Amino acid sequence: MDKTFDQCVIGAGIIGLAIAYSLTRAGQAVLVIDGEGMAEGASGGNAGAIAFADVEPLASISTLLKSPRWLADPLGPLSLPLSHASRMLPWMVRFARACLPDAHAASTKAQAALLMLAKAETEVFFDQAGLAHHLRREGALYLYAGRRAFDAAAGLWRLRAAHGVAFEPVTGPRLAELQSGLGSAYTHAMYVPDWLMVSDPYDITKALGDRAVAEGATFRKARATRLVPQEAGVTIALEDGTSVAARQAIVAAGAWSAALTRQLGDAIPLEGERGYNTTLPPGAFDLRRQLVLAADGYVITPLASGIRVGGAAEFAGLTRAADFRRSAAMLRKSRRVLPGLATEGGRAWMGIRPSLPDTLPVIGRAPASSRVLYAFGHGHLGLTQSVATAQIVRALTLGRQPPIDIHPYRADRF
Ligand SMILES: Cc1cc2nc3c(=O)[nH]c(=O)nc-3n(C[C@H](O)[C@H](O)[C@H](O)COP(=O)(O)OP(=O)(O)OC[C@H]3O[C@@H](n4cnc5c(N)ncnc54)[C@H](O)[C@@H]3O)c2cc1C
């Protein structure tokens, strides 16, 4: 393959493929490479929510306050194995700094801007790609175990209201109408109608990649090992000893992106934040919409492939073996939420979120070279922010003004 492409997108997750589709539609000759295949990373097995309401960054005082309780439970929502803790220290210090009031207000504003762009563009994008049938509009239910837990979340809902998020407090018959069969502890909920779901994250990501190829993009299963920028373009060295050339390279390699940016001289504090889930057979429960158990850090989701139960955050790097006791623990807890849930016959999965300490992604030109663009670090919201990210990258590539101010997402902010 000695053709020179306009764009080489490294990583075929939802971020890389949304960019690849968008640039192909803009008339660019696009090559997408991925060492594993399309949708094989975090994008293939996540919870499938396009969560426009999630304006509050994870780096917040409320997360800090919950952390000791979460960490105390060995199979709880947050885990940091001792062997990884010292390596994580600089990241944790940055996370703590991002929780301070001014920093938190700035990242809330930047996260909300990305989500508002996502809200404006996502349906149009998937519609144009012929993939609107993968979107579902049942909204989500944030569940609370009692009035006190519901009241304790009031500040978060005020913040969301201030950013234009619509929601409805529900209890009693209205709650039962939105979801029957809830456990008796779950008496209060917040219903968020403007919350898109995808039928299945693997299906929509793979279908988007196939659409990009149908529009003219080239896909190659290959792992990039090094980027060598030159004056007129960039050479991408591959693991098999060959290389490809493009006018511009876009690093969208999710949690693995830092290995490539480091070689260019950009040290970005990207951590792998591992999440777990179990997908039960479709008949496991008559689930009407996504249930969010915010206090316990997991969700229960109806997908075309079944009922998916999972979430949690384990900071254990990129290579450690998965600990599926975590997915089993969330499945056990979900029996309290849905006592009738049939928990047999599930398939466990672990995926690695690309997480930055201030909860914002990196989107923009690499400080080290104008021939390289970065688009990674979307943490818990990669599916949600994929279309917005693609719109920004498209504008930068075509020399246009990005649709929102991208200063907060710059690579050299750390
Ligand atoms: C349990 C869980 C639930 C989640 N739920 C949601 C949700 O409901 N909504 C939401 O918006 N987000 C959710 N997320 C987050 C979301 O999945 C991620 O933010 C998103 O998938 C990141 O997309 P990506 O394309 O950057 O990374 P990935 O999908 O991980 O893709 C990166 C790709 O790059 C490839 N790659 C890496 N290095 C190289 C290299 N050197 N050369 C070539 N290829 C390379 C990998 O093989 C991989 O395919 C969830 C995550 C988890 C773990």
The ligand as a Gaussian input file, in Angstrom:
#p B3LYP/6-31G(d) Opt

LIG

0 1
 C      -18.107000      -0.220000      30.961000
 C      -18.104000       1.011000      30.084000
 C      -19.301000       1.658000      29.825000
 C      -19.318000       2.813000      29.044000
 N      -20.508000       3.390000      28.728000
 C      -20.540000       4.494000      27.931000
 C      -21.774000       5.075000      27.547000
 O      -22.846000       4.572000      27.884000
 N      -21.743000       6.192000      26.797000
 C      -20.573000       6.767000      26.382000
 O      -20.619000       7.818000      25.738000
 N      -19.386000       6.207000      26.684000
 C      -19.344000       5.082000      27.434000
 N      -18.157000       4.514000      27.777000
 C      -16.914000       5.152000      27.317000
 C      -16.643000       4.839000      25.848000
 O      -16.744000       3.453000      25.628000
 C      -15.250000       5.341000      25.466000
 O      -15.073000       6.677000      25.847000
 C      -15.073000       5.249000      23.950000
 O      -15.369000       3.956000      23.498000
 C      -13.669000       5.645000      23.543000
 O      -13.615000       5.508000      22.162000
 P      -12.235000       5.491000      21.400000
 O      -12.535000       5.347000      19.957000
 O      -11.428000       6.665000      21.840000
 O      -11.471000       4.223000      22.000000
 P      -11.602000       2.648000      21.687000
 O      -12.980000       2.251000      21.348000
 O      -10.942000       1.932000      22.801000
 O      -10.775000       2.497000      20.350000
 C       -9.392000       2.693000      20.301000
 C       -8.864000       1.775000      19.212000
 O       -7.508000       2.099000      18.945000
 C       -6.843000       0.914000      18.613000
 N       -5.413000       1.151000      18.805000
 C       -4.768000       1.404000      19.959000
 N       -3.458000       1.623000      19.728000
 C       -3.285000       1.502000      18.404000
 C       -2.152000       1.608000      17.543000
 N       -0.938000       1.906000      18.045000
 N       -2.308000       1.404000      16.216000
 C       -3.528000       1.103000      15.705000
 N       -4.641000       0.985000      16.474000
 C       -4.512000       1.188000      17.801000
 C       -7.419000      -0.130000      19.544000
 O       -7.248000      -1.435000      19.025000
 C       -8.888000       0.302000      19.598000
 O       -9.676000      -0.411000      18.665000
 C      -18.095000       3.335000      28.538000
 C      -16.895000       2.664000      28.769000
 C      -16.888000       1.497000      29.529000
 C      -15.579000       0.778000      29.735000

